[in-house]
């Protein structure tokens, strides 16, 4: 695979260049009279810093194919992620619209429910009002009947009293 | 994604090639010091260079394997955590 080979070549070249630079540094340090231990320490420190810097720069690029193909792949990847984000955004917007329409429907249903409850209350009140009206009419009729009975009784009492008075006069 | 063994093996092969290159360079100047004074001086420089080149190649193999595996495993750990 060509990209894989390119990546391996890049790694090998990186090794080679770093080793050459460190070799030159060691050579000049040794020539200037530094001890082997000092030169080895400097080389190890330089190697640590160089390799760490290189690897940290590749921290987000672990897939060798991606590195091998170059920044174009990263742009493609970013474009793909952008498209995925746009799709997600569209889906979320559709969800939001749907939720809004459902909320409007629910509000309408709530209004309908409230109006139905009120209507049933009004019906109930009307029914109770009619019952009361009937009771009132019945009570009025009873009252009228009682008054008539009372007047009849009064008349009977008067007649009886007259009879009693006439009977007492006769005796 | 490459496995840890694969990474170490690739670094090992690279370092073996470089160490071999350093040894070949060192061996190539054997006997050159007896030719002339200038060649003797050149041989001394090449000897010093190949020595530190070989040591640097080996140090890179150890350090790079360690650094790459550490960073990669850390990145995998972070990815697994969803960070």
gemmi code that builds the backbone of each chain (N, CA, C; Angstrom):
import gemmi

chains = {
    "A": [
        ("UNK", (0.834, -1.205, 0.000), (0.000, 0.000, 0.000), (0.868, 1.253, 0.000)),
        ("UNK", (0.645, 2.117, -0.937), (1.533, 3.263, -1.123), (1.532, 4.259, 0.042)),
        ("UNK", (0.340, 4.669, 0.552), (0.342, 5.630, 1.651), (1.048, 5.122, 2.890)),
        ("UNK", (0.847, 3.807, 3.179), (1.481, 3.176, 4.328), (2.996, 3.260, 4.186)),
        ("UNK", (3.496, 2.941, 2.955), (4.929, 2.983, 2.683), (5.438, 4.408, 2.861)),
        ("UNK", (4.663, 5.386, 2.378), (5.078, 6.786, 2.492), (5.196, 7.183, 3.957)),
        ("UNK", (4.259, 6.691, 4.749), (4.290, 7.014, 6.177), (5.509, 6.385, 6.842)),
        ("UNK", (5.794, 5.122, 6.475), (6.953, 4.441, 7.059), (8.233, 5.134, 6.607)),
        ("UNK", (8.261, 5.552, 5.347), (9.447, 6.269, 4.857), (9.638, 7.567, 5.631)),
        ("UNK", (8.535, 8.237, 5.878), (8.610, 9.488, 6.640), (9.165, 9.232, 8.040)),
        ("UNK", (8.666, 8.161, 8.663), (9.148, 7.836, 10.017), (10.636, 7.509, 10.000)),
        ("UNK", (11.036, 6.713, 8.997), (12.441, 6.319, 8.922), (13.331, 7.535, 8.665)),
        ("UNK", (12.861, 8.409, 7.778), (13.628, 9.634, 7.498), (13.749, 10.502, 8.749)),
        ("UNK", (12.655, 10.550, 9.502), (12.658, 11.312, 10.740), (13.704, 10.744, 11.709)),
        ("UNK", (13.734, 9.403, 11.798), (14.745, 8.732, 12.640), (16.158, 9.068, 12.163)),
        ("UNK", (16.322, 8.962, 10.855), (17.657, 9.149, 10.260), (18.158, 10.570, 10.494)),
        ("UNK", (17.281, 11.551, 10.224), (17.682, 12.956, 10.374), (17.980, 13.263, 11.834)),
        ("UNK", (17.120, 12.770, 12.722), (17.338, 13.033, 14.147), (18.636, 12.394, 14.618)),
        ("UNK", (18.880, 11.145, 14.197), (20.116, 10.464, 14.590), (21.333, 11.195, 14.032)),
        ("UNK", (21.212, 11.687, 12.797), (22.339, 12.417, 12.192), (22.616, 13.712, 12.959)),
        ("UNK", (21.543, 14.429, 13.294), (21.708, 15.690, 14.035), (22.321, 15.415, 15.406)),
        ("UNK", (21.795, 14.381, 16.067), (22.329, 14.051, 17.390), (23.767, 13.538, 17.282)),
        ("UNK", (24.069, 12.791, 16.208), (25.444, 12.320, 15.982), (26.394, 13.481, 15.798)),
        ("UNK", (25.949, 14.469, 15.016), (26.793, 15.660, 14.795), (26.995, 16.417, 16.108)),
        ("UNK", (25.886, 16.557, 16.873), (25.991, 17.255, 18.151), (26.973, 16.530, 19.067)),
        ("UNK", (26.860, 15.202, 19.126), (27.765, 14.405, 19.964), (29.202, 14.526, 19.507)),
        ("UNK", (29.352, 14.531, 18.175), (30.708, 14.630, 17.615), (31.371, 15.947, 18.026)),
        ("UNK", (30.631, 17.039, 17.868), (31.210, 18.352, 18.199), (31.434, 18.496, 19.705)),
        ("UNK", (30.493, 17.943, 20.487), (30.662, 18.019, 21.942), (31.889, 17.235, 22.386)),
        ("UNK", (32.054, 16.036, 21.811), (33.213, 15.222, 22.181), (34.513, 15.889, 21.723)),
        ("UNK", (34.434, 16.502, 20.535), (35.636, 17.191, 20.027), (35.990, 18.391, 20.893)),
        ("UNK", (34.951, 18.989, 21.507), (35.242, 20.157, 22.351), (35.693, 19.748, 23.753)),
        ("UNK", (35.823, 18.438, 23.971), (36.400, 17.979, 25.231), (35.416, 17.518, 26.275)),
        ("UNK", (34.154, 17.388, 25.924), (33.159, 16.915, 26.894), (33.348, 15.417, 27.140)),
        ("UNK", (32.974, 15.006, 28.345), (33.109, 13.581, 28.669), (32.011, 12.784, 27.966)),
        ("UNK", (32.244, 11.460, 27.883), (31.264, 10.590, 27.216), (29.915, 10.625, 27.926)),
        ("UNK", (29.967, 10.667, 29.253), (28.740, 10.666, 30.040), (27.912, 11.924, 29.767)),
        ("UNK", (28.628, 13.053, 29.704), (27.942, 14.328, 29.435), (27.313, 14.316, 28.041)),
        ("UNK", (28.101, 13.844, 27.067), (27.593, 13.808, 25.690), (26.384, 12.876, 25.594)),
        ("UNK", (26.493, 11.710, 26.248), (25.382, 10.752, 26.213), (24.140, 11.363, 26.859)),
        ("UNK", (24.336, 12.080, 27.969), (23.196, 12.706, 28.649), (22.536, 13.732, 27.738)),
        ("UNK", (23.373, 14.568, 27.094), (22.829, 15.595, 26.192), (22.062, 14.948, 25.051)),
        ("UNK", (22.629, 13.866, 24.506), (21.966, 13.181, 23.378), (20.634, 12.594, 23.815)),
        ("UNK", (20.627, 11.988, 24.992), (19.372, 11.386, 25.477), (18.321, 12.476, 25.709)),
        ("UNK", (18.752, 13.584, 26.322), (17.790, 14.675, 26.580), (17.255, 15.242, 25.277)),
        ("UNK", (18.171, 15.461, 24.319), (17.731, 15.985, 23.014), (16.798, 14.999, 22.315)),
        ("UNK", (17.145, 13.703, 22.405), (16.297, 12.680, 21.759), (14.922, 12.672, 22.390)),
        ("UNK", (14.868, 12.761, 23.719), (13.563, 12.775, 24.406), (12.743, 13.973, 23.946)),
        ("UNK", (13.373, 15.150, 23.934), (12.601, 16.350, 23.567), (12.152, 16.307, 22.118)),
        ("UNK", (13.035, 15.851, 21.212), (12.672, 15.818, 19.783), (11.559, 14.806, 19.540)),
        ("UNK", (11.737, 13.588, 20.059), (10.728, 12.548, 19.800), (9.384, 12.902, 20.443)),
        ("UNK", (9.457, 13.476, 21.659), (8.200, 13.862, 22.320), (7.496, 14.952, 21.520)),
        ("UNK", (8.272, 15.928, 21.038), (7.662, 17.003, 20.244), (7.006, 16.444, 18.992)),
        ("UNK", (7.725, 15.540, 18.304), (7.172, 14.963, 17.072), (5.897, 14.188, 17.365)),
        ("UNK", (5.941, 13.371, 18.418), (4.765, 12.541, 18.721), (3.606, 13.384, 19.249)),
        ("UNK", (3.910, 14.421, 19.999), (2.821, 15.276, 20.485), (2.148, 16.000, 19.321)),
        ("UNK", (2.979, 16.350, 18.301), (2.401, 16.998, 17.122), (1.465, 16.047, 16.380)),
        ("UNK", (1.741, 14.738, 16.517), (0.901, 13.732, 15.834), (-0.153, 13.165, 16.761)),
        ("UNK", (-0.393, 13.818, 17.885), (-1.279, 13.244, 18.914), (-2.641, 12.877, 18.366)),
        ("UNK", (-3.183, 13.746, 17.512), (-4.522, 13.487, 16.983), (-4.482, 12.782, 15.634)),
        ("UNK", (-3.296, 12.314, 15.249), (-3.166, 11.704, 13.928), (-2.607, 10.298, 14.060)),
        ("UNK", (-3.242, 9.474, 14.885), (-2.690, 8.142, 15.112), (-2.868, 7.234, 13.913)),
        ("UNK", (-3.895, 7.456, 13.123), (-4.093, 6.581, 11.982), (-3.047, 6.913, 10.925)),
        ("UNK", (-2.173, 5.960, 10.595), (-1.080, 6.258, 9.659), (-1.584, 6.674, 8.290)),
        ("UNK", (-2.717, 6.114, 7.865), (-3.221, 6.454, 6.537), (-3.531, 7.941, 6.452)),
        ("UNK", (-4.057, 8.458, 7.518), (-4.438, 9.864, 7.542), (-3.212, 10.766, 7.382)),
        ("UNK", (-2.147, 10.399, 8.132), (-0.917, 11.188, 8.041), (-0.314, 11.045, 6.664)),
        ("UNK", (-0.349, 9.790, 6.153), (0.294, 9.534, 4.873), (-0.405, 10.286, 3.743)),
        ("UNK", (-1.729, 10.392, 3.832), (-2.448, 11.052, 2.754), (-2.341, 12.569, 2.815)),
        ("UNK", (-1.921, 13.091, 3.956), (-1.672, 14.519, 4.048), (-2.859, 15.328, 4.510)),
        ("UNK", (-2.705, 16.670, 4.449), (-3.758, 17.526, 5.000), (-5.073, 17.478, 4.236)),
        ("UNK", (-5.006, 17.028, 2.956), (-6.244, 16.921, 2.179), (-7.253, 16.018, 2.859)),
        ("UNK", (-6.718, 14.927, 3.442), (-7.592, 13.983, 4.131), (-8.226, 14.651, 5.337)),
        ("UNK", (-7.407, 15.471, 6.026), (-7.935, 16.160, 7.204), (-9.066, 17.118, 6.807)),
        ("UNK", (-8.843, 17.801, 5.652), (-9.888, 18.717, 5.172), (-11.140, 17.927, 4.818)),
        ("UNK", (-10.912, 16.765, 4.123), (-12.067, 15.920, 3.784), (-12.776, 15.474, 5.049)),
        ("UNK", (-11.957, 15.084, 6.041), (-12.531, 14.613, 7.307), (-13.345, 15.723, 7.969)),
        ("UNK", (-12.754, 16.934, 7.956), (-13.459, 18.067, 8.564), (-14.751, 18.375, 7.808)),
        ("UNK", (-14.650, 18.272, 6.454), (-15.864, 18.515, 5.660), (-16.935, 17.481, 5.964)),
        ("UNK", (-16.476, 16.215, 6.096), (-17.431, 15.144, 6.433), (-18.080, 15.417, 7.779)),
        ("UNK", (-17.226, 15.817, 8.748), (-17.768, 16.099, 10.084), (-18.721, 17.288, 10.034)),
        ("UNK", (-18.360, 18.276, 9.195), (-19.219, 19.457, 9.042), (-20.575, 19.053, 8.467)),
        ("UNK", (-20.522, 18.157, 7.436), (-21.773, 17.702, 6.837), (-22.598, 16.917, 7.853)),
        ("UNK", (-21.879, 16.071, 8.621), (-22.592, 15.288, 9.647), (-23.245, 16.222, 10.660)),
        ("UNK", (-22.506, 17.292, 11.030), (-23.053, 18.263, 11.979), (-24.267, 18.969, 11.381)),
        ("UNK", (-24.165, 19.308, 10.080), (-25.294, 19.963, 9.422), (-26.520, 19.049, 9.393)),
        ("UNK", (-26.246, 17.754, 9.084), (-27.363, 16.787, 9.071), (-27.994, 16.703, 10.462)),
        ("UNK", (-27.124, 16.637, 11.467), (-27.610, 16.556, 12.849), (-28.408, 17.806, 13.202)),
        ("UNK", (-27.872, 18.949, 12.739), (-28.548, 20.228, 12.987), (-29.928, 20.253, 12.339)),
        ("UNK", (-29.990, 19.754, 11.086), (-31.265, 19.690, 10.370), (-32.256, 18.789, 11.095)),
        ("UNK", (-31.737, 17.650, 11.553), (-32.604, 16.710, 12.260), (-33.135, 17.345, 13.547)),
        ("UNK", (-32.221, 18.028, 14.253), (-32.632, 18.673, 15.504), (-33.652, 19.792, 15.244)),
        ("UNK", (-33.432, 20.538, 14.133), (-34.376, 21.600, 13.789), (-35.749, 21.019, 13.487)),
        ("UNK", (-35.755, 19.877, 12.741), (-37.029, 19.224, 12.428), (-37.711, 18.758, 13.719)),
        ("UNK", (-36.902, 18.198, 14.619), (-37.446, 17.756, 15.915), (-38.056, 18.930, 16.668)),
        ("UNK", (-37.318, 20.056, 16.619), (-37.789, 21.251, 17.329), (-39.121, 21.732, 16.765)),
        ("UNK", (-39.200, 21.744, 15.417), (-40.449, 22.175, 14.771), (-41.602, 21.250, 15.152)),
        ("UNK", (-41.302, 19.941, 15.128), (-42.323, 18.954, 15.464), (-42.791, 19.159, 16.915)),
        ("UNK", (-41.817, 19.387, 17.778), (-42.152, 19.603, 19.195), (-43.006, 20.849, 19.365)),
        ("UNK", (-42.659, 21.893, 18.599), (-43.438, 23.139, 18.676), (-44.889, 22.907, 18.222)),
        ("UNK", (-45.010, 22.179, 17.080), (-46.371, 21.931, 16.569), (-47.162, 21.082, 17.563)),
        ("UNK", (-46.459, 20.100, 18.187), (-47.135, 19.268, 19.194), (-47.572, 20.118, 20.387)),
        ("UNK", (-46.703, 21.071, 20.750), (-47.037, 21.957, 21.874), (-48.273, 22.797, 21.552)),
        ("UNK", (-48.318, 23.298, 20.305), (-49.485, 24.093, 19.896), (-50.755, 23.237, 19.938)),
        ("UNK", (-50.619, 21.973, 19.431), (-51.767, 21.068, 19.457), (-52.200, 20.806, 20.900)),
        ("UNK", (-51.205, 20.596, 21.748), (-51.528, 20.320, 23.158), (-52.236, 21.503, 23.807)),
        ("UNK", (-51.774, 22.714, 23.460), (-52.428, 23.905, 24.007), (-53.876, 23.997, 23.531)),
        ("UNK", (-54.068, 23.680, 22.234), (-55.428, 23.707, 21.686), (-56.306, 22.674, 22.394)),
        ("UNK", (-55.706, 21.473, 22.603), (-56.431, 20.423, 23.310), (-56.777, 20.845, 24.732)),
        ("UNK", (-55.801, 21.546, 25.349), (-56.020, 22.005, 26.713), (-57.198, 22.993, 26.757)),
        ("UNK", (-57.199, 23.926, 25.779), (-58.297, 24.890, 25.693), (-59.637, 24.164, 25.514)),
        ("UNK", (-59.595, 23.158, 24.606), (-60.813, 22.410, 24.318), (-61.307, 21.707, 25.584)),
        ("UNK", (-60.326, 21.092, 26.269), (-60.673, 20.367, 27.494), (-61.267, 21.306, 28.537)),
        ("UNK", (-60.629, 22.473, 28.696), (-61.114, 23.452, 29.674), (-62.521, 23.911, 29.304)),
        ("UNK", (-62.731, 24.172, 27.993), (-64.052, 24.632, 27.568), (-65.095, 23.538, 27.784)),
        ("UNK", (-64.691, 22.255, 27.546), (-65.621, 21.153, 27.770), (-65.991, 21.050, 29.248)),
        ("UNK", (-64.987, 21.202, 30.095), (-65.242, 21.140, 31.542), (-66.199, 22.252, 31.942)),
        ("UNK", (-65.946, 23.450, 31.400), (-66.821, 24.587, 31.732), (-68.246, 24.353, 31.239)),
        ("UNK", (-68.331, 23.807, 30.016), (-69.664, 23.522, 29.466), (-70.410, 22.518, 30.337)),
        ("UNK", (-69.685, 21.480, 30.767), (-70.347, 20.476, 31.613), (-70.777, 21.094, 32.937)),
        ("UNK", (-69.956, 22.021, 33.460), (-70.331, 22.703, 34.709), (-71.597, 23.548, 34.505)),
        ("UNK", (-71.619, 24.241, 33.373), (-72.796, 25.072, 33.075), (-74.043, 24.190, 32.951)),
        ("UNK", (-73.885, 23.047, 32.246), (-75.023, 22.127, 32.113), (-75.507, 21.669, 33.482)),
        ("UNK", (-74.530, 21.327, 34.312), (-74.869, 20.854, 35.659), (-75.630, 21.929, 36.435)),
        ("UNK", (-75.107, 23.157, 36.325), (-75.765, 24.269, 37.034), (-77.182, 24.500, 36.509)),
        ("UNK", (-77.319, 24.416, 35.189), (-78.664, 24.597, 34.592), (-79.627, 23.513, 35.076)),
        ("UNK", (-79.089, 22.265, 35.088), (-79.920, 21.139, 35.548), (-80.359, 21.377, 37.006)),
        ("UNK", (-79.381, 21.793, 37.838), (-79.714, 22.036, 39.249), (-80.694, 23.208, 39.390)),
        ("UNK", (-80.525, 24.205, 38.526), (-81.430, 25.350, 38.556), (-82.859, 24.919, 38.222)),
        ("UNK", (-83.005, 24.038, 37.221), (-84.325, 23.553, 36.828), (-84.957, 22.756, 37.976)),
        ("UNK", (-84.153, 21.925, 38.609), (-84.670, 21.129, 39.734), (-85.169, 22.059, 40.836)),
        ("UNK", (-84.347, 23.074, 41.143), (-84.739, 24.039, 42.179), (-86.051, 24.771, 41.797)),
        ("UNK", (-86.109, 25.096, 40.490), (-87.300, 25.799, 40.012), (-88.560, 24.930, 40.215)),
        ("UNK", (-88.407, 23.636, 39.860), (-89.537, 22.700, 40.044), (-89.909, 22.600, 41.525)),
        ("UNK", (-88.857, 22.492, 42.378), (-89.111, 22.408, 43.818), (-89.838, 23.664, 44.294)),
        ("UNK", (-89.382, 24.828, 43.770), (-89.985, 26.107, 44.146), (-91.452, 26.142, 43.750)),
        ("UNK", (-91.733, 25.684, 42.518), (-93.129, 25.658, 42.037), (-93.980, 24.748, 42.916)),
        ("UNK", (-93.403, 23.574, 43.235), (-94.152, 22.626, 44.052), (-94.445, 23.224, 45.439)),
        ("UNK", (-93.432, 23.862, 46.012), (-93.591, 24.467, 47.342), (-94.623, 25.609, 47.300)),
        ("UNK", (-94.599, 26.363, 46.204), (-95.584, 27.450, 46.060), (-97.026, 26.893, 46.017)),
        ("UNK", (-97.149, 25.787, 45.238), (-98.463, 25.146, 45.143), (-98.911, 24.638, 46.504)),
        ("UNK", (-97.941, 24.018, 47.237), (-98.242, 23.526, 48.586), (-98.677, 24.677, 49.492)),
        ("UNK", (-97.961, 25.792, 49.362), (-98.260, 26.957, 50.192), (-99.671, 27.474, 49.894)),
        ("UNK", (-99.952, 27.512, 48.595), (-101.275, 27.986, 48.179), (-102.378, 27.081, 48.727)),
        ("UNK", (-102.132, 25.764, 48.598), (-103.096, 24.776, 49.088), (-103.285, 24.926, 50.605)),
        ("UNK", (-102.171, 25.111, 51.296), (-102.221, 25.265, 52.752), (-102.995, 26.510, 53.134)),
        ("UNK", (-102.783, 27.606, 52.369), (-103.521, 28.847, 52.641), (-105.030, 28.635, 52.453)),
        ("UNK", (-105.314, 27.922, 51.339), (-106.742, 27.655, 51.070), (-107.346, 26.837, 52.207)),
        ("UNK", (-106.598, 25.816, 52.639), (-107.068, 24.979, 53.744), (-107.247, 25.817, 55.009)),
        ("UNK", (-106.274, 26.724, 55.190), (-106.323, 27.581, 56.375), (-107.552, 28.495, 56.338)),
        ("UNK", (-107.837, 29.079, 55.168), (-109.007, 29.953, 55.054), (-110.309, 29.158, 55.225)),
        ("UNK", (-110.297, 27.923, 54.690), (-111.463, 27.058, 54.858), (-111.682, 26.743, 56.324)),
        ("UNK", (-110.572, 26.450, 57.001), (-110.639, 26.171, 58.435), (-111.136, 27.397, 59.196)),
        ("UNK", (-110.620, 28.589, 58.797), (-111.074, 29.836, 59.427), (-112.585, 30.002, 59.264)),
        ("UNK", (-113.031, 29.732, 58.033), (-114.473, 29.848, 57.760), (-115.267, 28.882, 58.632)),
        ("UNK", (-114.774, 27.644, 58.731), (-115.440, 26.638, 59.544), (-115.454, 27.079, 61.000)),
        ("UNK", (-114.340, 27.652, 61.479), (-114.243, 28.101, 62.864), (-115.283, 29.209, 63.109)),
        ("UNK", (-115.345, 30.137, 62.138), (-116.309, 31.234, 62.291), (-117.748, 30.686, 62.360)),
        ("UNK", (-118.003, 29.766, 61.457), (-119.357, 29.168, 61.441), (-119.628, 28.476, 62.767)),
        ("UNK", (-118.684, 27.738, 63.239), (-118.832, 27.013, 64.501), (-119.045, 27.984, 65.649)),
        ("UNK", (-118.268, 29.082, 65.619), (-118.404, 30.081, 66.690), (-119.815, 30.697, 66.669)),
        ("UNK", (-120.272, 30.999, 65.424), (-121.638, 31.563, 65.313), (-122.669, 30.583, 65.870)),
        ("UNK", (-122.490, 29.317, 65.496), (-123.418, 28.274, 65.983), (-123.397, 28.235, 67.518)),
        ("UNK", (-122.187, 28.285, 68.029), (-122.038, 28.225, 69.498), (-122.737, 29.422, 70.154)),
        ("UNK", (-122.539, 30.620, 69.520), (-123.139, 31.832, 70.090), (-124.671, 31.724, 70.051)),
        ("UNK", (-125.216, 31.259, 68.896), (-126.676, 31.126, 68.763), (-127.216, 30.070, 69.716)),
        ("UNK", (-126.436, 29.001, 69.894), (-126.848, 27.937, 70.819), (-126.862, 28.442, 72.250)),
        ("UNK", (-125.922, 29.250, 72.587), (-125.836, 29.796, 73.939), (-126.989, 30.774, 74.162)),
        ("UNK", (-127.409, 31.552, 73.125), (-128.515, 32.485, 73.229), (-129.840, 31.733, 73.406)),
        ("UNK", (-129.930, 30.612, 72.759), (-131.161, 29.835, 72.836), (-131.374, 29.239, 74.221)),
        ("UNK", (-130.247, 28.822, 74.816), (-130.345, 28.239, 76.142), (-130.543, 29.348, 77.162)),
    ],
    "B": [
        ("UNK", (-5.663, 0.922, 12.969), (-4.670, 1.436, 13.936), (-3.643, 0.344, 14.240)),
        ("UNK", (-2.375, 0.760, 14.329), (-1.326, -0.228, 14.571), (-1.353, -0.708, 16.017)),
        ("UNK", (-0.979, -2.004, 16.171), (-0.934, -2.539, 17.543), (0.365, -2.093, 18.215)),
        ("UNK", (0.426, -2.269, 19.519), (1.635, -1.874, 20.259), (2.853, -2.658, 19.792)),
        ("UNK", (2.647, -3.983, 19.570), (3.774, -4.821, 19.116), (4.260, -4.347, 17.755)),
        ("UNK", (3.308, -3.990, 16.910), (3.648, -3.539, 15.557), (4.487, -2.244, 15.626)),
        ("UNK", (4.082, -1.338, 16.504), (4.825, -0.076, 16.650), (6.258, -0.349, 17.110)),
        ("UNK", (6.389, -1.215, 18.127), (7.728, -1.524, 18.654), (8.571, -2.207, 17.575)),
        ("UNK", (7.934, -3.115, 16.836), (8.675, -3.836, 15.782), (9.159, -2.864, 14.695)),
        ("UNK", (8.282, -1.936, 14.298), (8.681, -0.974, 13.263), (9.822, -0.082, 13.749)),
        ("UNK", (9.715, 0.367, 15.002), (10.802, 1.198, 15.549), (12.094, 0.393, 15.658)),
        ("UNK", (11.930, -0.892, 16.027), (13.107, -1.750, 16.168), (13.804, -1.931, 14.821)),
        ("UNK", (13.012, -2.193, 13.781), (13.635, -2.386, 12.454), (14.320, -1.102, 11.980)),
        ("UNK", (13.670, 0.027, 12.221), (14.291, 1.312, 11.837), (15.605, 1.514, 12.578)),
        ("UNK", (15.573, 1.237, 13.893), (16.787, 1.474, 14.680), (17.885, 0.487, 14.291)),
        ("UNK", (17.497, -0.757, 13.956), (18.507, -1.738, 13.538), (19.189, -1.275, 12.252)),
        ("UNK", (18.367, -0.753, 11.336), (18.946, -0.248, 10.073), (19.913, 0.902, 10.355)),
        ("UNK", (19.492, 1.821, 11.234), (20.342, 2.987, 11.538), (21.610, 2.574, 12.282)),
        ("UNK", (21.438, 1.651, 13.252), (22.621, 1.179, 13.991), (23.584, 0.479, 13.024)),
        ("UNK", (23.004, -0.330, 12.107), (23.829, -0.991, 11.098), (24.571, 0.023, 10.241)),
        ("UNK", (23.841, 1.101, 9.902), (24.464, 2.171, 9.101), (25.635, 2.795, 9.860)),
        ("UNK", (25.420, 3.032, 11.157), (26.482, 3.611, 11.990), (27.677, 2.691, 12.090)),
        ("UNK", (27.413, 1.381, 12.251), (28.526, 0.417, 12.362), (29.287, 0.332, 11.039)),
        ("UNK", (28.527, 0.304, 9.938), (29.172, 0.255, 8.617), (30.046, 1.495, 8.412)),
        ("UNK", (29.498, 2.661, 8.835), (30.269, 3.910, 8.705), (31.547, 3.844, 9.541)),
        ("UNK", (31.402, 3.269, 10.744), (32.563, 3.146, 11.633), (33.612, 2.203, 11.037)),
        ("UNK", (33.085, 1.080, 10.487), (34.018, 0.094, 9.922), (34.670, 0.592, 8.632)),
        ("UNK", (33.958, 1.485, 7.942), (34.455, 1.921, 6.637), (35.733, 2.759, 6.739)),
        ("UNK", (35.960, 3.304, 7.917), (37.154, 4.162, 8.019), (38.310, 3.441, 8.756)),
        ("UNK", (38.144, 2.126, 8.947), (39.247, 1.365, 9.560), (40.427, 1.349, 8.595)),
        ("UNK", (41.513, 1.715, 9.093), (42.718, 1.717, 8.264), (42.954, 3.028, 7.549)),
        ("UNK", (41.938, 3.917, 7.558), (42.100, 5.187, 6.854), (43.117, 6.080, 7.557)),
        ("UNK", (43.244, 5.905, 8.881), (44.151, 6.770, 9.638), (45.623, 6.539, 9.269)),
        ("UNK", (45.871, 5.370, 8.695), (47.276, 5.088, 8.333), (47.654, 5.675, 6.975)),
        ("UNK", (46.669, 6.189, 6.259), (46.951, 6.695, 4.910), (47.663, 8.054, 4.947)),
        ("UNK", (47.022, 9.011, 5.616), (47.649, 10.337, 5.713), (47.129, 11.028, 6.976)),
        ("UNK", (47.717, 12.204, 7.248), (47.314, 12.919, 8.465), (45.876, 13.439, 8.344)),
        ("UNK", (45.594, 13.965, 7.145), (44.236, 14.475, 6.888), (43.202, 13.375, 6.988)),
        ("UNK", (43.529, 12.210, 6.430), (42.606, 11.076, 6.491), (42.444, 10.596, 7.930)),
        ("UNK", (43.552, 10.669, 8.689), (43.489, 10.263, 10.099), (42.540, 11.177, 10.861)),
        ("UNK", (42.600, 12.493, 10.548), (41.709, 13.459, 11.207), (40.250, 13.193, 10.815)),
        ("UNK", (40.067, 12.944, 9.517), (38.706, 12.642, 9.026), (38.165, 11.368, 9.688)),
        ("UNK", (39.054, 10.380, 9.811), (38.645, 9.109, 10.421), (38.237, 9.321, 11.878)),
        ("UNK", (38.935, 10.228, 12.555), (38.611, 10.507, 13.962), (37.210, 11.130, 14.070)),
        ("UNK", (36.958, 12.094, 13.163), (35.637, 12.758, 13.169), (34.522, 11.766, 12.826)),
        ("UNK", (34.778, 10.945, 11.788), (33.767, 9.963, 11.356), (33.517, 8.943, 12.462)),
        ("UNK", (34.599, 8.571, 13.140), (34.462, 7.596, 14.227), (33.568, 8.171, 15.339)),
        ("UNK", (33.862, 9.462, 15.679), (33.053, 10.107, 16.726), (31.593, 10.222, 16.281)),
        ("UNK", (31.429, 10.626, 15.009), (30.062, 10.799, 14.502), (29.290, 9.472, 14.519)),
        ("UNK", (29.947, 8.392, 14.011), (29.251, 7.103, 13.921), (28.938, 6.559, 15.314)),
        ("UNK", (29.819, 6.848, 16.270), (29.573, 6.388, 17.638), (28.309, 7.028, 18.202)),
        ("UNK", (28.227, 8.338, 18.091), (27.065, 9.030, 18.658), (25.808, 8.848, 17.807)),
        ("UNK", (26.040, 8.645, 16.494), (24.916, 8.350, 15.604), (24.264, 7.019, 16.016)),
        ("UNK", (25.117, 6.006, 16.288), (24.603, 4.689, 16.694), (23.885, 4.772, 18.037)),
        ("UNK", (24.507, 5.492, 18.978), (23.888, 5.629, 20.302), (22.566, 6.390, 20.191)),
        ("UNK", (22.559, 7.442, 19.356), (21.333, 8.229, 19.183), (20.225, 7.387, 18.553)),
        ("UNK", (20.602, 6.517, 17.606), (19.594, 5.651, 16.969), (18.977, 4.719, 18.003)),
        ("UNK", (19.805, 4.128, 18.841), (19.292, 3.218, 19.853), (18.436, 3.975, 20.885)),
        ("UNK", (18.938, 5.158, 21.294), (18.180, 5.960, 22.269), (16.816, 6.338, 21.686)),
        ("UNK", (16.809, 6.672, 20.394), (15.528, 7.025, 19.745), (14.559, 5.861, 19.745)),
        ("UNK", (15.111, 4.657, 19.474), (14.243, 3.475, 19.464), (13.551, 3.319, 20.825)),
        ("UNK", (14.343, 3.403, 21.903), (13.776, 3.217, 23.252), (12.789, 4.347, 23.569)),
        ("UNK", (13.242, 5.588, 23.340), (12.429, 6.745, 23.737), (11.164, 6.832, 22.907)),
        ("UNK", (11.314, 6.636, 21.578), (10.147, 6.818, 20.713), (9.093, 5.752, 20.976)),
        ("UNK", (9.560, 4.505, 21.206), (8.592, 3.446, 21.517), (7.826, 3.815, 22.772)),
        ("UNK", (8.573, 4.231, 23.785), (7.951, 4.570, 25.073), (6.992, 5.760, 24.930)),
        ("UNK", (7.490, 6.811, 24.258), (6.682, 8.033, 24.124), (5.431, 7.762, 23.294)),
        ("UNK", (5.623, 7.068, 22.153), (4.476, 6.844, 21.272), (3.420, 5.961, 21.937)),
        ("UNK", (3.894, 4.899, 22.599), (2.925, 4.012, 23.259), (2.219, 4.736, 24.404)),
        ("UNK", (2.994, 5.542, 25.149), (2.379, 6.266, 26.275), (1.319, 7.230, 25.781)),
        ("UNK", (1.681, 8.033, 24.771), (0.732, 9.036, 24.265), (-0.466, 8.353, 23.628)),
        ("UNK", (-0.199, 7.265, 22.878), (-1.298, 6.584, 22.197), (-2.260, 5.966, 23.206)),
        ("UNK", (-1.695, 5.304, 24.207), (-2.556, 4.680, 25.215), (-3.323, 5.740, 25.995)),
        ("UNK", (-2.672, 6.873, 26.232), (-3.357, 7.970, 26.933), (-4.516, 8.506, 26.085)),
        ("UNK", (-4.218, 8.642, 24.760), (-5.271, 9.128, 23.858), (-6.426, 8.133, 23.795)),
        ("UNK", (-6.093, 6.832, 23.751), (-7.151, 5.812, 23.729), (-7.970, 5.845, 25.005)),
        ("UNK", (-7.260, 6.068, 26.115), (-7.944, 6.136, 27.418), (-8.914, 7.305, 27.447)),
        ("UNK", (-8.439, 8.445, 26.919), (-9.310, 9.642, 26.896), (-10.501, 9.424, 25.976)),
        ("UNK", (-10.213, 8.743, 24.825), (-11.295, 8.471, 23.881), (-12.316, 7.527, 24.517)),
        ("UNK", (-11.793, 6.525, 25.265), (-12.704, 5.574, 25.930), (-13.554, 6.265, 26.989)),
        ("UNK", (-12.953, 7.281, 27.615), (-13.712, 8.028, 28.625), (-14.703, 8.997, 27.985)),
        ("UNK", (-14.544, 9.208, 26.669), (-15.441, 10.125, 25.962), (-15.058, 11.577, 26.106)),
        ("UNK", (-13.776, 11.835, 26.383), (-13.344, 13.231, 26.558), (-12.964, 13.828, 25.209)),
    ],
}
model = gemmi.Model(1)
for chain_id, residues in chains.items():
    chain = gemmi.Chain(chain_id)
    for i, (resn, *xyz) in enumerate(residues, 1):
        res = gemmi.Residue()
        res.name, res.seqid = resn, gemmi.SeqId(i, " ")
        for name, pos in zip(("N", "CA", "C"), xyz):
            atom = gemmi.Atom()
            atom.name, atom.element = name, gemmi.Element(name[0])
            atom.pos, atom.b_iso = gemmi.Position(*pos), 0.0
            res.add_atom(atom)
        chain.add_residue(res)
    model.add_chain(chain)
structure = gemmi.Structure()
structure.add_model(model)
structure.setup_entities()
